[in-house]
Amino acid sequence: MGGESKQTNTQQSQTQPWEAAQPALKGILDQLNTLIPNSGLSQTSQSAINQLQQNAQAGNPYAAQIGNLATNLLNGGDATGQSGDVNQAYQDYVARLASTANGDNLDPTKIPGMGSWLDTIRDDVTNSVNGQFAAAGRDFSGANVQALARGVAQGVAPVITGQYNQNVANQKAAADAIYNAGNTNAGLQAGFQQQALANQQQGVQTANDALAAQNYTPQQLLQLEQLKQQLPAQTLALLAQIGVPIAGLGQQSNGTSETTSQMSGAEQFGKIATGINNLVNPLKFLFG
């Protein structure tokens, strides 16, 4: 007949895989402990922030100028300021060429100096023709008059015709010049208007810049307040990234184990006999 025996053991273990590094880790932790009280703003950082606050509280020194520029641009930036002068110059130009363009100067005889020029031609022709007929003894004859008339016509006609053609060319040139001047004037006026529109559009952007300049102080102060909070928080976060993993190094565990063994009858009898023998031997020694 067999029997069972049970044995229970309680064990406790502790692992220290970085035991060799413990002195260095302790040094790091000691330094972290000294850094934590100093994780706030340093004197240098505080001085810099104080200077930024003074600059912010003083405001944007260009805010007023930006505002004036925005107002000017929104009003067109005086882009059409020369429009009146340009238009007046065009009107004066038209007034000078209008009579020529209208054909008022087509009559060659109305050209200044034309009368004297024609008189000279007539005199030259008359003297030449009459001289020829007088030399032949036929002056004041019908042939003389006919030759004189023909000579004067031949001398005067090309001059009058040439001047008329020139007057017609001048008329067309004047009309073309007025037309081109009108186009130039229209282009300039349109350019003025386009520039005025561009200035107004730029004025909208500049107005936004002016508003940004007005908001400069409160925005800067808000950013500086955030900076005051962020700098210490960043320092503490850095210290935590170093310290927390170190604190978790190594571990300790507790456990209980139980052992059960099965013995045969012979094993049990041997153990009983050994026990009785151990008990009898001392009795024999005592009682002989």
C-alpha positions as CSV (number, residue, x, y, z in Angstrom):
1,M,0.0,0.0,0.0
2,G,1.4,3.3,-1.0
3,G,1.2,6.7,0.7
4,E,1.6,10.4,-0.1
5,S,3.7,13.1,1.4
6,K,3.3,16.8,0.8
7,Q,5.9,19.6,1.2
8,T,5.2,23.4,0.9
9,N,7.9,25.9,0.3
10,T,7.6,29.8,0.2
11,Q,10.1,31.6,-2.0
12,Q,10.9,35.3,-2.5
13,S,12.9,36.6,-5.4
14,Q,14.2,40.0,-6.5
15,T,15.7,40.8,-9.9
16,Q,18.2,43.5,-10.4
17,P,19.2,43.3,-14.0
18,W,21.0,46.8,-13.9
19,E,22.6,46.2,-10.5
20,A,26.0,47.2,-11.9
21,A,24.5,50.5,-13.1
22,Q,22.9,51.4,-9.8
23,P,25.6,53.9,-8.7
24,A,25.3,55.8,-12.0
25,L,21.5,55.7,-11.9
26,K,21.5,57.0,-8.3
27,G,23.7,59.8,-9.4
28,I,21.2,60.7,-12.2
29,L,18.3,60.6,-9.8
30,D,20.1,62.8,-7.3
31,Q,20.7,65.3,-10.1
32,L,17.1,65.2,-11.2
33,N,16.0,65.9,-7.6
34,T,18.1,69.0,-7.6
35,L,16.8,70.1,-11.0
36,I,13.1,69.8,-10.1
37,P,13.0,72.8,-7.8
38,N,14.7,74.8,-10.5
39,S,12.4,73.7,-13.3
40,G,10.7,77.1,-13.4
41,L,11.8,80.1,-15.5
42,S,15.4,81.0,-15.2
43,Q,16.5,84.6,-14.5
44,T,17.7,85.0,-18.1
45,S,14.4,83.7,-19.5
46,Q,12.4,85.9,-17.2
47,S,14.4,89.0,-18.1
48,A,13.9,88.2,-21.8
49,I,10.2,87.9,-21.3
50,N,10.0,91.1,-19.3
51,Q,11.7,92.9,-22.2
52,L,9.3,91.4,-24.7
53,Q,6.4,92.5,-22.5
54,Q,7.7,96.1,-22.4
55,N,8.0,96.1,-26.2
56,A,4.5,94.6,-26.5
57,Q,3.0,97.1,-24.1
58,A,4.6,100.0,-26.1
59,G,2.5,98.8,-29.1
60,N,3.4,98.7,-32.8
61,P,5.1,102.1,-33.5
62,Y,3.9,101.9,-37.2
63,A,0.2,101.3,-36.4
64,A,-0.9,104.9,-37.1
65,Q,1.1,105.1,-40.3
66,I,-0.3,101.8,-41.5
67,G,-3.8,103.0,-40.7
68,N,-3.3,106.3,-42.6
69,L,-1.9,104.4,-45.6
70,A,-4.9,102.0,-45.6
71,T,-7.3,105.0,-45.6
72,N,-5.4,106.6,-48.5
73,L,-5.4,103.4,-50.5
74,L,-9.0,102.8,-49.8
75,N,-9.7,106.2,-51.3
76,G,-7.8,105.3,-54.4
77,G,-4.4,106.5,-53.4
78,D,-4.8,109.7,-55.6
79,A,-4.3,107.6,-58.7
80,T,-6.8,109.8,-60.6
81,G,-5.2,113.0,-59.3
82,Q,-3.7,113.8,-62.8
83,S,-6.8,112.9,-64.7
84,G,-8.0,116.5,-65.0
85,D,-4.7,117.7,-66.3
86,V,-4.4,114.9,-68.9
87,N,-8.0,115.5,-70.1
88,Q,-7.4,119.3,-70.4
89,A,-4.3,118.7,-72.4
90,Y,-6.3,116.5,-74.7
91,Q,-9.0,119.2,-75.1
92,D,-6.4,121.8,-75.9
93,Y,-4.8,119.5,-78.5
94,V,-8.2,118.9,-80.1
95,A,-9.0,122.6,-80.2
96,R,-5.7,123.3,-82.1
97,L,-6.4,120.6,-84.7
98,A,-10.2,120.9,-85.0
99,S,-10.3,123.4,-87.8
100,T,-7.8,121.5,-89.9
101,A,-9.6,118.2,-89.2
102,N,-12.9,119.8,-90.1
103,G,-11.5,121.0,-93.5
104,D,-11.6,124.7,-92.7
105,N,-8.2,125.2,-94.2
106,L,-8.6,123.3,-97.5
107,D,-8.7,126.6,-99.6
108,P,-5.1,127.0,-100.8
109,T,-5.6,130.8,-101.2
110,K,-6.2,131.2,-97.5
111,I,-2.8,129.8,-96.6
112,P,-0.7,132.6,-95.1
113,G,1.8,133.9,-97.8
114,M,0.0,132.1,-100.6
115,G,-1.3,135.4,-102.2
116,S,2.2,136.8,-102.4
117,W,3.5,133.6,-103.9
118,L,0.8,133.6,-106.6
119,D,1.4,137.3,-107.3
120,T,5.0,136.6,-107.9
121,I,4.2,133.8,-110.3
122,R,1.7,136.0,-112.2
123,D,4.2,138.8,-112.5
124,D,7.0,136.6,-113.7
125,V,4.7,134.9,-116.3
126,T,3.3,138.3,-117.4
127,N,6.7,139.9,-117.9
128,S,8.0,136.8,-119.7
129,V,5.1,136.5,-122.1
130,N,4.6,140.2,-122.7
131,G,8.3,140.7,-123.3
132,Q,8.3,138.0,-125.9
133,F,5.2,139.5,-127.7
134,A,6.6,143.1,-127.4
135,A,9.8,142.0,-129.0
136,A,7.8,140.6,-131.9
137,G,5.7,143.7,-132.2
138,R,2.6,141.8,-131.2
139,D,2.0,143.0,-127.7
140,F,-1.6,143.4,-126.5
141,S,-2.7,141.2,-129.4
142,G,-5.2,138.4,-128.9
143,A,-2.5,135.9,-129.1
144,N,-0.6,137.9,-126.4
145,V,-3.6,137.8,-124.1
146,Q,-4.2,134.1,-124.7
147,A,-0.6,133.2,-124.1
148,L,-0.5,135.3,-121.0
149,A,-3.6,133.6,-119.6
150,R,-2.2,130.2,-120.4
151,G,1.1,131.0,-118.9
152,V,-0.4,132.3,-115.7
153,A,-2.6,129.3,-115.4
154,Q,0.3,126.9,-116.0
155,G,2.4,128.7,-113.4
156,V,-0.3,129.1,-110.7
157,A,-2.2,125.8,-111.1
158,P,0.5,123.4,-109.8
159,V,1.1,125.6,-106.8
160,I,-2.6,125.8,-105.9
161,T,-3.1,122.1,-106.6
162,G,-0.1,121.1,-104.6
163,Q,-1.2,123.2,-101.7
164,Y,-4.7,121.8,-101.8
165,N,-3.4,118.3,-101.8
166,Q,-1.2,119.2,-98.8
167,N,-4.2,120.7,-97.0
168,V,-6.2,117.5,-97.6
169,A,-3.2,115.5,-96.2
170,N,-3.1,117.9,-93.3
171,Q,-6.8,117.4,-92.6
172,K,-6.4,113.6,-92.6
173,A,-3.3,113.8,-90.4
174,A,-5.1,116.1,-88.0
175,A,-8.1,113.8,-87.8
176,D,-5.8,110.8,-87.2
177,A,-3.9,112.7,-84.6
178,I,-7.1,113.6,-82.7
179,Y,-8.3,110.0,-82.9
180,N,-5.0,108.7,-81.6
181,A,-4.9,111.4,-78.9
182,G,-8.4,110.3,-77.9
183,N,-7.3,106.7,-77.6
184,T,-4.2,107.8,-75.6
185,N,-6.4,109.9,-73.3
186,A,-8.9,107.1,-72.8
187,G,-6.0,104.7,-72.1
188,L,-4.5,107.0,-69.5
189,Q,-7.9,107.6,-67.9
190,A,-8.6,103.8,-67.8
191,G,-5.1,103.3,-66.3
192,F,-5.8,105.9,-63.6
193,Q,-9.0,104.1,-62.7
194,Q,-7.4,100.7,-62.7
195,Q,-4.6,102.0,-60.5
196,A,-7.2,103.5,-58.2
197,L,-9.0,100.1,-58.1
198,A,-5.7,98.3,-57.4
199,N,-5.0,100.8,-54.6
200,Q,-8.4,100.2,-53.1
201,Q,-7.8,96.4,-53.2
202,Q,-4.4,96.9,-51.6
203,G,-6.1,99.2,-49.1
204,V,-8.2,96.2,-47.9
205,Q,-5.1,94.2,-47.2
206,T,-3.4,97.2,-45.6
207,A,-6.5,97.7,-43.5
208,N,-6.1,94.2,-42.2
209,D,-2.4,95.0,-41.5
210,A,-3.5,98.0,-39.6
211,L,-5.9,95.9,-37.5
212,A,-3.1,93.4,-36.9
213,A,-0.9,96.3,-35.7
214,Q,-3.6,97.4,-33.3
215,N,-3.9,93.9,-31.9
216,Y,-0.1,93.6,-31.6
217,T,0.0,94.3,-27.9
218,P,-2.7,91.9,-26.6
219,Q,-1.5,89.1,-28.9
220,Q,2.1,89.4,-27.8
221,L,1.1,89.5,-24.1
222,L,-1.0,86.3,-24.6
223,Q,1.9,84.5,-26.3
224,L,4.3,85.6,-23.5
225,E,1.9,84.2,-20.9
226,Q,1.8,80.9,-22.7
227,L,5.5,80.9,-22.9
228,K,5.8,81.3,-19.1
229,Q,3.7,78.2,-18.7
230,Q,5.3,76.2,-21.5
231,L,8.9,76.6,-20.5
232,P,8.6,75.1,-17.0
233,A,6.2,72.4,-18.3
234,Q,8.7,71.4,-21.0
235,T,11.5,71.2,-18.4
236,L,9.4,69.0,-16.1
237,A,8.3,66.8,-18.9
238,L,12.0,66.3,-19.8
239,L,12.9,65.4,-16.3
240,A,9.9,62.9,-16.2
241,Q,11.1,61.2,-19.3
242,I,14.4,60.5,-17.7
243,G,13.3,59.8,-14.1
244,V,10.1,57.7,-14.6
245,P,11.8,54.8,-16.6
246,I,14.6,54.7,-14.1
247,A,12.1,54.3,-11.2
248,G,10.7,51.2,-12.8
249,L,13.9,49.3,-13.1
250,G,14.3,46.0,-11.1
251,Q,11.4,44.0,-9.6
252,Q,10.7,41.8,-6.6
253,S,8.3,38.8,-6.6
254,N,6.9,36.4,-3.9
255,G,5.7,32.8,-4.5
256,T,4.7,29.6,-2.8
257,S,5.4,26.1,-4.1
258,E,4.0,22.7,-3.0
259,T,5.6,19.3,-3.6
260,T,3.7,16.0,-3.4
261,S,5.5,12.6,-3.6
262,Q,4.0,9.0,-3.8
263,M,5.9,6.2,-1.7
264,S,5.5,2.4,-2.0
265,G,4.7,0.1,1.0
266,A,8.3,-1.0,1.3
267,E,9.5,2.6,1.4
268,Q,7.0,3.4,4.0
269,F,7.9,0.2,6.1
270,G,11.6,1.1,5.8
271,K,11.0,4.6,7.1
272,I,8.9,3.3,10.0
273,A,11.6,0.7,10.9
274,T,14.3,3.3,10.8
275,G,12.2,5.5,13.1
276,I,11.6,2.7,15.6
277,N,15.3,1.7,15.6
278,N,16.2,5.3,16.3
279,L,13.8,5.3,19.2
280,V,15.0,1.9,20.6
281,N,18.7,2.5,20.6
282,P,18.7,5.2,23.2
283,L,16.4,3.1,25.5
284,K,18.9,0.2,25.3
285,F,21.7,2.6,26.2
286,L,19.7,3.8,29.2
287,F,18.4,0.4,30.6
288,G,21.3,-1.9,29.5
